């Protein structure tokens, strides 16, 4: 017969991560004062449509990745070539 292990009361609650609130893209843009051109670029690069909701963390990671990315393919090639040296 299989034995069942029991957890002390409240252990399941401690293991559960608190859910982060989901906010609309436009609200996140205004909250973090992201300019309209950068916001449009982030949305286009990630194929996000108006009305999408997400956590603040995901949004900020996408904005950081977008603003830190090279502007054209030539810059990307130069950068990757320099990294290989």
Buried (B, 14 or more C-beta within 10 A) or exposed (E): EEEEEEEEEEEEEEEEEEEEEEBEBEEBBEEEEBEEEEBEBBBEEBEBEEEBEBBBEEBEEBBEEBEEEEEEEEEEEEEEEEEEE
